[in-house]
Amino acid sequence: MDGTAFLFDLDGVVFDTEGQYSEFWREMGVKYFSDSDVGAGIKGQTLRQIFDVYFPGNTIAQEDIRKALNDFESRMEYPYVPGVERFLEELRTGGYPAAIVTSSDRSKMRNVYRAHPEIRSLFADIFTAEDFSRSKPAPDCYMLGMEVYGTLPERTFIFEDSFNGLQAAKDSGGKVIALATTNSRSDVSPYAELVIDDFTGLPLPYLLQML
């Protein structure tokens, strides 16, 4: 290994779940605000951030949403983004560390582990919302990954899809690869050195040429 690391957001990067979450938050927007577009501004935020912005002091609504989300995540599907399993195997074969860096909490990850127990073997580490004090769009989560692996920002590839996540990745100084799974290619391109639709046909040597 040459001091290069790979950090991955979870939803919209490893798993193609953003459409399901959009529907969930659309329903919450209609229920609490009579506004189906509220969910558009929520992507990439922790539940605590959402509560602080949209439901400050409303403990009844917070508890209702938390229970609804836990139930939803226990039943939702977690399909892989095309090509990501192959790409992660290529990293493992090459000896490059790969980690999930997500704003999701450990409760959510228990649902992921039930659906995909193999996910633990695909990544060296899985960092969740509990592992950093400031969540995306602050860069702390990705800087933590760099610190753990002892790698420099310019040798760290970060895969993101949401605007909060992309801002965090960009501000960390890492090499940002944007996935156009949640937002359009034109909207995510200002944050990234490369935009991809998925991992199909993305060879590791091509990325390493960017170093």
VOBAKE-498853 format. One record per residue (C-alpha): residue in three letters; y, x, z; residue number from 1. Coordinates in pm, 1 decimal, padded with zeros to 6 digits. Layout:
@code ALA, y Y, x X, z Z, pos NUM $
...
END
This chain:
@code MET, y 00000.0, x 00000.0, z 00000.0, pos 1 $
@code ASP, y 00351.8, x 00122.8, z -00079.4, pos 2 $
@code GLY, y 00568.1, x -00058.6, z 00175.6, pos 3 $
@code THR, y 00601.3, x -00374.0, z -00032.8, pos 4 $
@code ALA, y 00556.2, x -00716.8, z 00127.7, pos 5 $
@code PHE, y 00540.7, x -01075.9, z 00001.1, pos 6 $
@code LEU, y 00681.8, x -01368.7, z 00199.5, pos 7 $
@code PHE, y 00618.8, x -01731.8, z 00105.6, pos 8 $
@code ASP, y 00775.0, x -02057.7, z 00208.1, pos 9 $
@code LEU, y 00510.6, x -02329.2, z 00251.3, pos 10 $
@code ASP, y 00602.3, x -02668.4, z 00104.6, pos 11 $
@code GLY, y 00698.2, x -02650.0, z -00260.5, pos 12 $
@code VAL, y 00574.7, x -02289.9, z -00282.3, pos 13 $
@code VAL, y 00217.5, x -02270.8, z -00153.7, pos 14 $
@code PHE, y 00156.6, x -02646.4, z -00145.4, pos 15 $
@code ASP, y 00291.3, x -02900.2, z -00393.2, pos 16 $
@code THR, y 00400.1, x -03147.7, z -00124.6, pos 17 $
@code GLU, y 00770.3, x -03197.9, z -00184.5, pos 18 $
@code GLY, y 00721.2, x -03527.4, z -00366.5, pos 19 $
@code GLN, y 00537.8, x -03668.5, z -00066.9, pos 20 $
@code TYR, y 00809.3, x -03556.6, z 00173.5, pos 21 $
@code SER, y 01076.3, x -03701.6, z -00054.8, pos 22 $
@code GLU, y 00909.8, x -04040.3, z -00025.6, pos 23 $
@code PHE, y 00881.9, x -04013.0, z 00353.3, pos 24 $
@code TRP, y 01249.6, x -03926.4, z 00400.8, pos 25 $
@code ARG, y 01351.3, x -04188.4, z 00145.4, pos 26 $
@code GLU, y 01181.9, x -04445.9, z 00367.9, pos 27 $
@code MET, y 01354.5, x -04304.5, z 00677.6, pos 28 $
@code GLY, y 01688.4, x -04314.4, z 00496.6, pos 29 $
@code VAL, y 01642.4, x -04678.7, z 00406.1, pos 30 $
@code LYS, y 01528.8, x -04766.1, z 00758.5, pos 31 $
@code TYR, y 01808.7, x -04593.0, z 00948.9, pos 32 $
@code PHE, y 02096.6, x -04569.1, z 00700.6, pos 33 $
@code SER, y 02018.8, x -04821.4, z 00426.0, pos 34 $
@code ASP, y 02045.9, x -04515.5, z 00201.6, pos 35 $
@code SER, y 01748.0, x -04394.0, z 00000.8, pos 36 $
@code ASP, y 01929.0, x -04069.4, z -00094.9, pos 37 $
@code VAL, y 01951.7, x -03923.6, z 00257.6, pos 38 $
@code GLY, y 01635.2, x -03722.8, z 00203.2, pos 39 $
@code ALA, y 01796.5, x -03512.4, z -00068.0, pos 40 $
@code GLY, y 02002.5, x -03325.6, z 00193.6, pos 41 $
@code ILE, y 01715.5, x -03272.8, z 00435.8, pos 42 $
@code LYS, y 01478.1, x -03047.6, z 00241.0, pos 43 $
@code GLY, y 01420.4, x -02707.8, z 00398.2, pos 44 $
@code GLN, y 01551.2, x -02805.2, z 00742.8, pos 45 $
@code THR, y 01361.1, x -02809.5, z 01069.7, pos 46 $
@code LEU, y 01310.1, x -03138.6, z 01248.9, pos 47 $
@code ARG, y 01553.0, x -03021.3, z 01518.6, pos 48 $
@code GLN, y 01820.0, x -02951.6, z 01256.5, pos 49 $
@code ILE, y 01767.3, x -03297.8, z 01107.9, pos 50 $
@code PHE, y 01797.8, x -03461.0, z 01448.8, pos 51 $
@code ASP, y 02112.2, x -03264.7, z 01537.9, pos 52 $
@code VAL, y 02286.8, x -03361.9, z 01213.6, pos 53 $
@code TYR, y 02165.2, x -03715.0, z 01149.0, pos 54 $
@code PHE, y 02048.9, x -03845.8, z 01488.5, pos 55 $
@code PRO, y 02249.5, x -03665.0, z 01759.9, pos 56 $
@code GLY, y 02174.5, x -03812.7, z 02101.6, pos 57 $
@code ASN, y 01960.9, x -04090.6, z 01954.1, pos 58 $
@code THR, y 01640.1, x -04011.1, z 02140.0, pos 59 $
@code ILE, y 01475.7, x -04340.1, z 02045.4, pos 60 $
@code ALA, y 01517.1, x -04274.6, z 01672.8, pos 61 $
@code GLN, y 01413.2, x -03911.5, z 01717.0, pos 62 $
@code GLU, y 01089.4, x -04007.8, z 01890.0, pos 63 $
@code ASP, y 01015.8, x -04278.3, z 01633.5, pos 64 $
@code ILE, y 01067.3, x -04035.1, z 01345.1, pos 65 $
@code ARG, y 00866.2, x -03762.1, z 01514.2, pos 66 $
@code LYS, y 00569.5, x -03995.1, z 01560.2, pos 67 $
@code ALA, y 00598.5, x -04128.7, z 01204.9, pos 68 $
@code LEU, y 00615.8, x -03775.5, z 01063.1, pos 69 $
@code ASN, y 00317.2, x -03655.0, z 01265.8, pos 70 $
@code ASP, y 00114.1, x -03951.0, z 01141.5, pos 71 $
@code PHE, y 00231.2, x -03894.7, z 00784.7, pos 72 $
@code GLU, y 00145.8, x -03523.2, z 00790.3, pos 73 $
@code SER, y -00199.0, x -03594.9, z 00931.8, pos 74 $
@code ARG, y -00275.2, x -03817.8, z 00631.8, pos 75 $
@code MET, y -00091.7, x -03645.9, z 00347.0, pos 76 $
@code GLU, y -00254.3, x -03430.5, z 00083.1, pos 77 $
@code TYR, y -00190.3, x -03057.1, z 00052.9, pos 78 $
@code PRO, y -00262.2, x -02958.4, z -00308.2, pos 79 $
@code TYR, y -00201.7, x -02593.9, z -00395.8, pos 80 $
@code VAL, y 00077.4, x -02505.1, z -00636.8, pos 81 $
@code PRO, y -00105.0, x -02401.0, z -00956.5, pos 82 $
@code GLY, y -00201.2, x -02035.1, z -00964.6, pos 83 $
@code VAL, y -00105.6, x -01949.5, z -00606.4, pos 84 $
@code GLU, y -00463.5, x -01891.2, z -00488.3, pos 85 $
@code ARG, y -00525.4, x -01645.0, z -00771.2, pos 86 $
@code PHE, y -00196.8, x -01468.5, z -00702.5, pos 87 $
@code LEU, y -00272.7, x -01437.0, z -00330.2, pos 88 $
@code GLU, y -00615.1, x -01292.5, z -00410.3, pos 89 $
@code GLU, y -00445.4, x -01038.2, z -00636.4, pos 90 $
@code LEU, y -00221.0, x -00939.4, z -00345.4, pos 91 $
@code ARG, y -00517.2, x -00911.5, z -00109.4, pos 92 $
@code THR, y -00707.5, x -00693.5, z -00356.8, pos 93 $
@code GLY, y -00402.6, x -00471.5, z -00397.1, pos 94 $
@code GLY, y -00358.2, x -00433.8, z -00021.6, pos 95 $
@code TYR, y -00018.0, x -00601.5, z -00010.1, pos 96 $
@code PRO, y 00062.8, x -00803.7, z 00303.8, pos 97 $
@code ALA, y 00150.8, x -01168.3, z 00247.3, pos 98 $
@code ALA, y 00290.6, x -01410.6, z 00505.7, pos 99 $
@code ILE, y 00393.5, x -01772.3, z 00522.9, pos 100 $
@code VAL, y 00748.1, x -01814.6, z 00654.7, pos 101 $
@code THR, y 00810.9, x -02184.5, z 00711.0, pos 102 $
@code SER, y 01052.2, x -02415.3, z 00890.6, pos 103 $
@code SER, y 00752.0, x -02632.9, z 00975.5, pos 104 $
@code ASP, y 00630.0, x -02620.5, z 01334.2, pos 105 $
@code ARG, y 00285.5, x -02542.9, z 01474.1, pos 106 $
@code SER, y 00202.4, x -02910.8, z 01505.5, pos 107 $
@code LYS, y 00241.0, x -02947.5, z 01128.7, pos 108 $
@code MET, y 00034.2, x -02635.0, z 01071.6, pos 109 $
@code ARG, y -00259.2, x -02783.1, z 01264.1, pos 110 $
@code ASN, y -00273.5, x -03052.2, z 00997.2, pos 111 $
@code VAL, y -00261.0, x -02785.3, z 00727.8, pos 112 $
@code TYR, y -00546.4, x -02591.7, z 00891.1, pos 113 $
@code ARG, y -00761.0, x -02905.2, z 00899.6, pos 114 $
@code ALA, y -00700.8, x -02966.8, z 00528.8, pos 115 $
@code HIS, y -00729.1, x -02599.2, z 00428.8, pos 116 $
@code PRO, y -00907.8, x -02387.9, z 00691.9, pos 117 $
@code GLU, y -00918.0, x -02103.0, z 00439.3, pos 118 $
@code ILE, y -00537.6, x -02068.2, z 00452.7, pos 119 $
@code ARG, y -00562.2, x -01832.0, z 00749.6, pos 120 $
@code SER, y -00762.9, x -01585.6, z 00542.9, pos 121 $
@code LEU, y -00517.1, x -01595.5, z 00253.6, pos 122 $
@code PHE, y -00225.0, x -01467.5, z 00461.9, pos 123 $
@code ALA, y -00188.1, x -01179.9, z 00707.3, pos 124 $
@code ASP, y 00055.3, x -01383.3, z 00921.0, pos 125 $
@code ILE, y 00194.3, x -01735.1, z 00942.4, pos 126 $
@code PHE, y 00544.9, x -01760.2, z 01091.6, pos 127 $
@code THR, y 00663.6, x -02106.6, z 01196.7, pos 128 $
@code ALA, y 00983.2, x -02259.9, z 01333.5, pos 129 $
@code GLU, y 00892.7, x -02149.4, z 01686.4, pos 130 $
@code ASP, y 00904.3, x -01782.3, z 01585.9, pos 131 $
@code PHE, y 01280.1, x -01755.5, z 01520.7, pos 132 $
@code SER, y 01586.8, x -01891.6, z 01697.7, pos 133 $
@code ARG, y 01792.3, x -01966.6, z 01384.5, pos 134 $
@code SER, y 01623.4, x -02154.7, z 01102.9, pos 135 $
@code LYS, y 01700.5, x -02155.6, z 00732.1, pos 136 $
@code PRO, y 01960.1, x -02123.3, z 00581.7, pos 137 $
@code ALA, y 01999.2, x -01837.7, z 00832.1, pos 138 $
@code PRO, y 01803.0, x -01533.9, z 00708.1, pos 139 $
@code ASP, y 01639.6, x -01459.3, z 01045.7, pos 140 $
@code CYS, y 01293.1, x -01579.3, z 00946.3, pos 141 $
@code TYR, y 01270.3, x -01348.9, z 00646.5, pos 142 $
@code MET, y 01422.8, x -01057.6, z 00833.0, pos 143 $
@code LEU, y 01148.6, x -01109.3, z 01093.8, pos 144 $
@code GLY, y 00886.5, x -01076.3, z 00822.3, pos 145 $
@code MET, y 01043.4, x -00753.8, z 00700.0, pos 146 $
@code GLU, y 01050.8, x -00619.1, z 01055.8, pos 147 $
@code VAL, y 00686.5, x -00704.7, z 01119.6, pos 148 $
@code TYR, y 00574.2, x -00527.2, z 00802.5, pos 149 $
@code GLY, y 00821.8, x -00241.2, z 00830.4, pos 150 $
@code THR, y 00948.3, x -00301.3, z 00479.8, pos 151 $
@code LEU, y 01297.8, x -00279.1, z 00332.7, pos 152 $
@code PRO, y 01468.5, x -00586.5, z 00184.1, pos 153 $
@code GLU, y 01463.1, x -00434.5, z -00162.4, pos 154 $
@code ARG, y 01083.1, x -00403.8, z -00136.8, pos 155 $
@code THR, y 01026.4, x -00757.6, z -00010.8, pos 156 $
@code PHE, y 00949.6, x -01042.3, z -00248.9, pos 157 $
@code ILE, y 01042.4, x -01387.9, z -00118.2, pos 158 $
@code PHE, y 00921.3, x -01709.9, z -00278.6, pos 159 $
@code GLU, y 01131.7, x -02019.3, z -00209.7, pos 160 $
@code ASP, y 01216.1, x -02360.9, z -00354.7, pos 161 $
@code SER, y 01469.3, x -02545.4, z -00134.1, pos 162 $
@code PHE, y 01839.5, x -02461.6, z -00126.7, pos 163 $
@code ASN, y 01833.7, x -02379.6, z 00246.7, pos 164 $
@code GLY, y 01535.3, x -02152.9, z 00194.5, pos 165 $
@code LEU, y 01682.6, x -01987.8, z -00111.5, pos 166 $
@code GLN, y 02006.9, x -01917.0, z 00074.9, pos 167 $
@code ALA, y 01810.2, x -01765.0, z 00363.4, pos 168 $
@code ALA, y 01609.5, x -01550.6, z 00124.0, pos 169 $
@code LYS, y 01917.7, x -01434.5, z -00065.2, pos 170 $
@code ASP, y 02108.3, x -01348.2, z 00251.6, pos 171 $
@code SER, y 01814.1, x -01143.9, z 00381.3, pos 172 $
@code GLY, y 01858.6, x -00907.8, z 00088.5, pos 173 $
@code GLY, y 01506.5, x -00960.8, z -00040.1, pos 174 $
@code LYS, y 01401.3, x -01006.4, z -00401.4, pos 175 $
@code VAL, y 01408.2, x -01382.5, z -00443.8, pos 176 $
@code ILE, y 01163.3, x -01565.1, z -00669.1, pos 177 $
@code ALA, y 01260.2, x -01932.4, z -00699.9, pos 178 $
@code LEU, y 01006.8, x -02202.9, z -00775.1, pos 179 $
@code ALA, y 01139.1, x -02499.2, z -00972.0, pos 180 $
@code THR, y 00905.9, x -02737.8, z -00792.0, pos 181 $
@code THR, y 01174.9, x -02919.2, z -00592.7, pos 182 $
@code ASN, y 01498.7, x -02852.6, z -00780.2, pos 183 $
@code SER, y 01577.4, x -02779.3, z -01143.3, pos 184 $
@code ARG, y 01556.2, x -02428.8, z -01288.3, pos 185 $
@code SER, y 01930.6, x -02428.9, z -01355.7, pos 186 $
@code ASP, y 02009.3, x -02526.7, z -00995.5, pos 187 $
@code VAL, y 01792.4, x -02259.2, z -00831.9, pos 188 $
@code SER, y 01862.8, x -01974.0, z -01073.9, pos 189 $
@code PRO, y 02189.4, x -01858.7, z -00905.3, pos 190 $
@code TYR, y 01988.3, x -01768.5, z -00594.2, pos 191 $
@code ALA, y 01706.6, x -01578.5, z -00760.2, pos 192 $
@code GLU, y 01613.4, x -01278.0, z -00968.4, pos 193 $
@code LEU, y 01335.1, x -01478.7, z -01129.9, pos 194 $
@code VAL, y 01260.3, x -01851.7, z -01164.8, pos 195 $
@code ILE, y 00905.1, x -01977.9, z -01215.2, pos 196 $
@code ASP, y 00750.2, x -02323.0, z -01246.7, pos 197 $
@code ASP, y 00434.5, x -02212.7, z -01063.1, pos 198 $
@code PHE, y 00216.0, x -01902.6, z -01028.7, pos 199 $
@code THR, y 00016.4, x -01958.9, z -01345.5, pos 200 $
@code GLY, y 00039.6, x -01652.9, z -01563.1, pos 201 $
@code LEU, y 00246.0, x -01455.3, z -01311.8, pos 202 $
@code PRO, y 00087.2, x -01107.9, z -01301.8, pos 203 $
@code LEU, y 00150.0, x -00887.0, z -01001.4, pos 204 $
@code PRO, y 00233.3, x -00578.1, z -01215.9, pos 205 $
@code TYR, y 00518.7, x -00773.1, z -01377.5, pos 206 $
@code LEU, y 00677.5, x -00833.7, z -01036.9, pos 207 $
@code LEU, y 00625.7, x -00478.4, z -00921.5, pos 208 $
@code GLN, y 00828.9, x -00359.4, z -01219.6, pos 209 $
@code MET, y 01130.4, x -00522.3, z -01051.1, pos 210 $
@code LEU, y 01120.4, x -00266.5, z -00767.4, pos 211 $
END
